[in-house]
């Protein structure tokens, strides 16, 4: 058995920021499916939000209100306040760590406009902000190599909870296939989102719900799973992200008739309306036959026109977007519009936590001792029903730091408790052996593709009861078919097929959780839009959903109240 004082799963911004807090005093392990600088945080392009006021006057109160309005009033406002107040300090700390931000003419950190923000507060590094922040944190991690051990290309299988306390995780070394228990006084999940359950997604291949499902299988709830954000500008048919920074710099959205159509949907904000509104506007144009390509989810496209910005501005502010267009579809945005479509991008829901990253096990706020979570896999609910652009990098760093501090404080006072190593390993080995020995007739690849298709078509930008019921039914049938799958690689060394199959199992469960939560929320709010219940219903649904596994393996739904402090819900218009 491997032992570390604190075990962190995930090496993106939240995981690395947490590790930097813990390593000040204790021994910490960071476990990652990929090399840390390949973490999905590096794909973030447009910026990280903070009310610095470097371009025009701004305040944390305005940032807070924009965040709550953008989240359609489902945000927990006490957490939002802590989060936006921390933002300026966090930016300057990252700068001192070596993160290279773009600058104004007088040398201040540059800030640009982003959808849903009333002031320019996106601090950015051209259009590679996530990459810049990730590498700055990774450099700090390497400096602390005496107290931080990185387990690169290891996979986490399950969470070890015994005697009502989190004691570690069960993992395997992808290179050797060997299964191990890693014991920790505290465990922090920073495992990212689960956008790969959809056909068109901006998420990396590693975003497969491993952390959320490990928590769910251990008996913990998943909060607000129905709220999945569709980014308005994914590359047509591929989902590769074209940053909202393109619109922040002044890009136009144009339909197949050559019209800037956002005036119909958000006249005061146009292309800089919040992402849920822009994504629905695009999908409405596509469904009405005013896009390019076909109709329906995943088929048609809208044009992102940057030509009027000029070559100099594009090369200074949006070089990666230009290169992605050239590399993947042969379109140079200096000369031609880019074809885009809504793409599954961000999970507002996740493992419920308090504002210190401590995992919560029920609607009463009871803590799970020793278990913490931060970043996209967690739900502090600072985003509510819809996340504003540039708020995710901020969340990862702010709550990664807070979870690290809380885990450090907990681990200081806790010893290594007795753990039933053989029992924990046997459970995982049994699951893996069932897959190794599986000699059925079903193709795991077909099951994966059918899951992605049904989620995109029936649980995407627009939803309704009949399509969601069909979605849940299909996903349950796919889980039955999964048990009859056929594995082709029986080896142990670097067997990526076995890990992809285990990830598919997680995604099938997560997809059912998302669609079940969406079916039960009979209203439209933020990223969740029901065409058969197209209004927000504060009387019945101003509450967080909490989905957990019942004794018969079905999904049980409870709710918990939203924390409202400064801003009472009102109509959300732009």
C-alpha angles and dihedrals in degrees: 000000000000118000132200130160092236127016119203121193111204131035103216124109095295095047096046094044090051091049091054090058096047097045092064088081113359143049112261136190123206113198121195138172088216136030105284097248089056091061115128091248086078091066092066108110118172109057152279119268126238135145095239093139093216094142101029134349114291140164139200089245090061091046089050094050093047090050093050094045090046090052091053091243095293091112120111098242098204089060092044091055093052090046100051093042089056094049102089093047090049093053093051091046090053089048090053089049088060104265106155110222125188112256142224120236090267094050102260122132105278119237129194137190121270133184115286095007113115092205134039100264104142107117106202149181099216101282096319100077098135090049091052095048094043093053093046090055092043090056089054090049091053090052088058096049092131092067102025120068116191118210099199118192095014122134126220115220108174147358117245111224117168130164090005093301135103109240106167146300139277112234143165133217104240091208095057104018090230115151118222140174115230110200121204137173085226134015125207120195115207095157101141131226138313108237092136089083086078127073095229111042140147090212124115119250089256093064096098106133095256094146097042093049094044087056092043092050089050089059099262124132130247114223126218095347091161091070107088118158120225110206111221096223115054117142109266113272092352106061094218106158122257101191124246082233085083088066091037088059090051106275119160129227110220129183127217090276092057093253127140093229103181091090087076093054108032109008097176097048102025109178090001096066116120116287098252091056094046093046091052091047091053093046090048090054091048093047090049090055095251096115130078122265119014134335130262137033113340095001115081131049144209125215123247105205117200099154094106090060090070131227096277095056093042092051092047100043107019108029096135094052090053092049094047090053091051095044100045107031105008094245120136107206090206087068107023140026118262119238110233139170138182110286130191102256120154141021112222089185130062144119106351116244139166120241090276094058093254109147116241121214103195146014090271092065098250112169127232103225113237098009124109135166137190141172126028095337089061131069113212082150099233087138099046111186097343134021122226115228116268091021093098099065087047091051092050094052098039096046094035087060093045094047089049092052093047093047090048091052091048095046092049089065098038132078129206104282122212111274130194095232098175093050093050094047093044092056092055095041089053091055092046093046091052088057093045091051094042108123101166130135102247122104113230088205092057091048091050092050093047090051091052093047096050093045092051094046101039107023101033134099092324124035139177137178099261094048093045092050089051089048094053091045092050093048091051090052090048089054089055090049090048089067089060096051125133121231117203103188112065095173127111102212115091091333099173091173093067092052092048089053092051089048089051089054089054092047094051090054092045092049090053091049092051095047094043091052090047091050092053097047100081097189140065117252130153112316092358110082122176114191088201092051101030098166132075111254110204093169094063106017111033086116140089119256117230115196121189139164115269125212093265091051093253121124119267119203126207131160137222130199125263115242108238119184118147107008125052115208116267137163112301112224134156 
